[in-house]
Amino acid sequence: MKQMACAAGAALLALVGVTTPAHADATVEEGKVGLTVKGKGLVVNRAGGWVDGHGTGVEARLYRVYKGGRSNITGWKDATPVSVGMTRFSDVNWNLKGRKFPDGTWLCIEFNKDGDSPCAKIHR
């Protein structure tokens, strides 16, 4: 059921992707949190994610890790509650408009209500 909801969320959002090579295209899950990255090569067009369950005040942001340094890509954004049958999750996505990242960059998502932070590696 969780896989169906995650697949529906990814299809619904047409987005982004725990530590998996992205080639700027990946979907990754860590615990209750998922990340989806869409793009080509080092260019990311869209990114987003979900966390299991609904809640008030659920927010997420994207950050990158490159050569040991971490920097935020986005600010905190409110997540949208989504229900698919009996499955509930909170969803968020960003249009990164073809943003280019250095080879080997890890693109990650974090939610303010969950400690898991899946990452996808952007590479050629």
DRENPA-3360 file (N, C-alpha, C; in nm, 2 decimals, always signed):
BEGIN
1 = MKQMACAA = +0.08/-0.12/+0.00/+0.00/+0.00/+0.00/+0.09/+0.13/+0.00 ~ +0.20/+0.12/+0.08/+0.29/+0.24/+0.09/+0.35/+0.26/-0.05 ~ +0.39/+0.15/-0.12/+0.45/+0.16/-0.25/+0.35/+0.23/-0.35 ~ +0.23/+0.19/-0.34/+0.13/+0.24/-0.43/+0.11/+0.39/-0.40 ~ +0.11/+0.43/-0.28/+0.09/+0.57/-0.24/+0.22/+0.65/-0.29 ~ +0.33/+0.60/-0.27/+0.46/+0.66/-0.31/+0.46/+0.68/-0.46 ~ +0.42/+0.57/-0.53/+0.42/+0.57/-0.68/+0.32/+0.67/-0.73 ~ +0.20/+0.68/-0.66/+0.10/+0.77/-0.70/+0.15/+0.91/-0.67;
9 = GAALLALV = +0.21/+0.93/-0.56/+0.27/+1.07/-0.52/+0.37/+1.11/-0.62 ~ +0.46/+1.02/-0.66/+0.56/+1.05/-0.76/+0.50/+1.08/-0.89 ~ +0.40/+1.00/-0.93/+0.34/+1.03/-1.06/+0.26/+1.16/-1.06 ~ +0.19/+1.18/-0.95/+0.11/+1.30/-0.93/+0.19/+1.42/-0.93 ~ +0.31/+1.42/-0.87/+0.40/+1.54/-0.87/+0.49/+1.55/-0.98 ~ +0.52/+1.44/-1.05/+0.62/+1.44/-1.15/+0.75/+1.50/-1.10 ~ +0.80/+1.45/-1.00/+0.92/+1.51/-0.93/+1.06/+1.44/-0.94 ~ +1.12/+1.44/-0.79/+1.26/+1.41/-0.76/+1.29/+1.28/-0.67;
17 = GVTTPAHA = +1.45/+1.21/-0.60/+1.50/+1.11/-0.52/+1.58/+1.08/-0.41 ~ +1.70/+0.75/-0.04/+1.82/+0.76/+0.05/+1.94/+0.76/-0.04 ~ +2.03/+0.75/-0.05/+2.15/+0.78/-0.12/+2.16/+0.69/-0.24 ~ +2.12/+0.74/-0.36/+2.12/+0.67/-0.48/+2.17/+0.76/-0.59 ~ +2.25/+0.70/-0.69/+2.29/+0.79/-0.80/+2.17/+0.84/-0.87 ~ +2.17/+0.97/-0.90/+2.06/+1.04/-0.96/+2.06/+1.06/-1.10 ~ +2.18/+1.08/-1.16/+2.19/+1.11/-1.30/+2.09/+1.22/-1.32 ~ +2.05/+1.30/-1.21/+1.95/+1.40/-1.21/+1.81/+1.34/-1.22;
25 = DATVEEGK = +1.80/+1.20/-1.22/+1.67/+1.14/-1.22/+1.67/+1.02/-1.12 ~ +1.59/+1.04/-1.01/+1.59/+0.93/-0.90/+1.47/+0.95/-0.81 ~ +1.44/+0.84/-0.75/+1.34/+0.83/-0.64/+1.40/+0.75/-0.53 ~ +1.41/+0.81/-0.41/+1.48/+0.75/-0.30/+1.39/+0.76/-0.17 ~ +1.39/+0.66/-0.09/+1.31/+0.66/+0.04/+1.41/+0.62/+0.15 ~ +1.38/+0.69/+0.26/+1.46/+0.66/+0.39/+1.35/+0.68/+0.50 ~ +1.32/+0.57/+0.57/+1.22/+0.57/+0.67/+1.09/+0.61/+0.61 ~ +1.03/+0.72/+0.67/+0.90/+0.76/+0.62/+0.91/+0.87/+0.52;
33 = VGLTVKGK = +1.03/+0.91/+0.48/+1.05/+1.02/+0.39/+1.10/+0.98/+0.25 ~ +1.05/+1.04/+0.14/+1.09/+1.01/+0.01/+1.13/+1.13/-0.06 ~ +1.22/+1.12/-0.16/+1.27/+1.23/-0.24/+1.27/+1.19/-0.39 ~ +1.23/+1.27/-0.47/+1.22/+1.25/-0.62/+1.30/+1.36/-0.69 ~ +1.39/+1.33/-0.78/+1.46/+1.43/-0.86/+1.44/+1.40/-1.01 ~ +1.41/+1.50/-1.08/+1.39/+1.49/-1.23/+1.48/+1.59/-1.30 ~ +1.56/+1.53/-1.40/+1.65/+1.62/-1.48/+1.73/+1.53/-1.57 ~ +1.84/+1.59/-1.62/+1.92/+1.52/-1.71/+2.07/+1.55/-1.68;
41 = GLVVNRAG = +2.15/+1.45/-1.66/+2.29/+1.48/-1.63/+2.30/+1.56/-1.50 ~ +2.37/+1.67/-1.51/+2.39/+1.76/-1.39/+2.28/+1.86/-1.37 ~ +2.19/+1.86/-1.46/+2.08/+1.96/-1.45/+1.95/+1.90/-1.39 ~ +1.90/+1.97/-1.29/+1.78/+1.93/-1.22/+1.67/+2.03/-1.25 ~ +1.56/+1.97/-1.31/+1.44/+2.05/-1.34/+1.34/+2.06/-1.23 ~ +1.31/+1.95/-1.16/+1.21/+1.94/-1.06/+1.27/+1.85/-0.95 ~ +1.22/+1.89/-0.83/+1.26/+1.81/-0.71/+1.14/+1.82/-0.61 ~ +1.12/+1.71/-0.54/+1.02/+1.71/-0.44/+1.02/+1.59/-0.35;
49 = GWVDGHGT = +0.93/+1.58/-0.26/+0.93/+1.47/-0.17/+0.80/+1.45/-0.09 ~ +0.80/+1.35/-0.01/+0.68/+1.32/+0.07/+0.72/+1.26/+0.21 ~ +0.63/+1.28/+0.30/+0.65/+1.21/+0.43/+0.52/+1.14/+0.47 ~ +0.53/+1.02/+0.52/+0.41/+0.95/+0.56/+0.33/+1.02/+0.66 ~ +0.19/+1.02/+0.64/+0.10/+1.09/+0.74/+0.07/+1.23/+0.71 ~ -0.04/+1.27/+0.77/-0.08/+1.41/+0.76/-0.04/+1.48/+0.90 ~ -0.03/+1.61/+0.89/+0.00/+1.68/+1.02/-0.01/+1.83/+0.99 ~ -0.03/+1.90/+1.09/-0.03/+2.05/+1.08/+0.11/+2.10/+1.09;
57 = GVEARLYR = +0.14/+2.20/+1.01/+0.27/+2.27/+1.01/+0.38/+2.19/+0.95 ~ +0.35/+2.09/+0.86/+0.46/+2.01/+0.80/+0.52/+2.09/+0.69 ~ +0.65/+2.11/+0.70/+0.73/+2.18/+0.60/+0.85/+2.11/+0.56 ~ +0.91/+2.14/+0.44/+1.02/+2.07/+0.39/+1.11/+2.17/+0.32 ~ +1.24/+2.14/+0.31/+1.34/+2.22/+0.23/+1.44/+2.12/+0.17 ~ +1.50/+2.17/+0.06/+1.60/+2.10/-0.01/+1.74/+2.16/+0.03 ~ +1.84/+2.07/+0.05/+1.97/+2.12/+0.07/+2.07/+2.03/-0.01 ~ +2.19/+2.08/-0.03/+2.29/+2.00/-0.10/+2.41/+1.98/-0.01;
65 = VYKGGRSN = +2.48/+1.87/-0.04/+2.61/+1.84/+0.03/+2.71/+1.82/-0.08 ~ +2.81/+1.90/-0.08/+2.92/+1.90/-0.18/+3.05/+1.92/-0.12 ~ +3.14/+1.83/-0.14/+3.28/+1.84/-0.08/+3.28/+1.86/+0.07 ~ +3.19/+1.80/+0.14/+3.18/+1.80/+0.28/+3.10/+1.92/+0.34 ~ +3.06/+2.01/+0.25/+2.99/+2.13/+0.30/+2.84/+2.12/+0.27 ~ +2.76/+2.17/+0.35/+2.61/+2.17/+0.33/+2.56/+2.31/+0.31 ~ +2.47/+2.33/+0.22/+2.40/+2.46/+0.20/+2.26/+2.43/+0.15 ~ +2.17/+2.52/+0.20/+2.03/+2.51/+0.17/+2.01/+2.56/+0.02;
73 = ITGWKDAT = +1.92/+2.49/-0.05/+1.89/+2.53/-0.18/+1.76/+2.60/-0.18 ~ +1.67/+2.56/-0.09/+1.54/+2.63/-0.08/+1.51/+2.67/+0.07 ~ +1.42/+2.75/+0.09/+1.37/+2.78/+0.22/+1.27/+2.68/+0.26 ~ +1.21/+2.69/+0.38/+1.10/+2.60/+0.42/+0.98/+2.62/+0.34 ~ +0.91/+2.52/+0.29/+0.79/+2.53/+0.21/+0.69/+2.44/+0.28 ~ +0.56/+2.49/+0.29/+0.45/+2.41/+0.34/+0.42/+2.29/+0.25 ~ +0.40/+2.17/+0.32/+0.37/+2.05/+0.25/+0.22/+2.04/+0.24 ~ +0.17/+1.98/+0.13/+0.03/+1.96/+0.10/-0.02/+1.82/+0.15;
81 = PVSVGMTR = -0.12/+1.81/+0.23/-0.17/+1.68/+0.27/-0.24/+1.61/+0.15 ~ -0.21/+1.48/+0.13/-0.26/+1.40/+0.02/-0.31/+1.27/+0.07 ~ -0.43/+1.23/+0.02/-0.49/+1.10/+0.06/-0.51/+1.02/-0.07 ~ -0.46/+0.89/-0.07/-0.48/+0.80/-0.18/-0.54/+0.67/-0.11 ~ -0.67/+0.66/-0.12/-0.73/+0.55/-0.05/-0.72/+0.56/+0.10 ~ -0.66/+0.46/+0.16/-0.64/+0.47/+0.31/-0.50/+0.53/+0.34 ~ -0.42/+0.55/+0.24/-0.29/+0.60/+0.26/-0.28/+0.76/+0.27 ~ -0.21/+0.81/+0.36/-0.21/+0.96/+0.38/-0.06/+1.00/+0.38;
89 = FSDVNWNL = -0.03/+1.10/+0.31/+0.11/+1.16/+0.32/+0.11/+1.31/+0.29 ~ +0.21/+1.37/+0.33/+0.23/+1.52/+0.30/+0.33/+1.53/+0.19 ~ +0.30/+1.62/+0.10/+0.38/+1.63/-0.03/+0.43/+1.77/-0.05 ~ +0.54/+1.78/-0.11/+0.60/+1.91/-0.15/+0.68/+1.90/-0.27 ~ +0.69/+2.00/-0.36/+0.77/+2.00/-0.48/+0.82/+2.14/-0.52 ~ +0.93/+2.14/-0.59/+0.99/+2.26/-0.64/+1.02/+2.25/-0.79 ~ +1.01/+2.36/-0.86/+1.05/+2.37/-1.00/+1.19/+2.44/-0.99 ~ +1.29/+2.37/-1.01/+1.43/+2.42/-1.01/+1.48/+2.48/-1.14;
97 = KGRKFPDG = +1.39/+2.47/-1.24/+1.41/+2.54/-1.37/+1.55/+2.52/-1.43 ~ +1.59/+2.39/-1.44/+1.71/+2.36/-1.50/+1.84/+2.40/-1.43 ~ +1.83/+2.40/-1.30/+1.95/+2.44/-1.22/+2.06/+2.33/-1.23 ~ +2.18/+2.38/-1.25/+2.30/+2.29/-1.27/+2.37/+2.27/-1.14 ~ +2.41/+2.15/-1.11/+2.49/+2.12/-0.99/+2.62/+2.06/-1.03 ~ +2.73/+2.08/-0.95/+2.86/+2.02/-0.97/+2.85/+1.86/-0.96 ~ +2.92/+1.80/-1.04/+2.93/+1.65/-1.04/+2.96/+1.60/-0.90 ~ +2.88/+1.51/-0.85/+2.91/+1.45/-0.72/+2.83/+1.52/-0.61;
105 = TWLCIEFN = +2.75/+1.61/-0.64/+2.66/+1.68/-0.54/+2.55/+1.59/-0.49 ~ +2.53/+1.59/-0.36/+2.42/+1.51/-0.30/+2.30/+1.61/-0.28 ~ +2.19/+1.58/-0.34/+2.07/+1.67/-0.32/+1.98/+1.60/-0.22 ~ +1.94/+1.66/-0.11/+1.87/+1.60/+0.00/+1.75/+1.68/+0.03 ~ +1.65/+1.61/+0.10/+1.53/+1.68/+0.15/+1.52/+1.65/+0.30 ~ +1.47/+1.75/+0.37/+1.44/+1.73/+0.51/+1.30/+1.79/+0.55 ~ +1.23/+1.72/+0.63/+1.10/+1.77/+0.68/+1.12/+1.81/+0.83 ~ +1.04/+1.91/+0.87/+1.05/+1.96/+1.00/+0.99/+1.86/+1.10;
113 = KDGDSPCA = +0.91/+1.77/+1.06/+0.84/+1.67/+1.15/+0.90/+1.53/+1.15 ~ +1.01/+1.51/+1.08/+1.07/+1.38/+1.07/+1.22/+1.39/+1.06 ~ +1.30/+1.30/+1.12/+1.44/+1.31/+1.12/+1.51/+1.25/+1.00 ~ +1.44/+1.18/+0.91/+1.50/+1.11/+0.80/+1.53/+1.22/+0.69 ~ +1.64/+1.20/+0.62/+1.68/+1.30/+0.51/+1.74/+1.22/+0.39 ~ +1.65/+1.17/+0.30/+1.71/+1.09/+0.19/+1.78/+1.19/+0.10 ~ +1.88/+1.13/+0.03/+1.97/+1.21/-0.06/+1.98/+1.13/-0.20 ~ +2.00/+1.21/-0.30/+2.03/+1.15/-0.43/+2.15/+1.22/-0.49;
121 = KIHR = +2.24/+1.14/-0.54/+2.37/+1.19/-0.59/+2.35/+1.23/-0.74 ~ +2.39/+1.36/-0.77/+2.38/+1.41/-0.90/+2.52/+1.39/-0.97 ~ +2.51/+1.32/-1.08/+2.64/+1.29/-1.15/+2.62/+1.28/-1.30 ~ +2.73/+1.28/-1.37/+2.72/+1.27/-1.52/+2.67/+1.14/-1.56;
% end
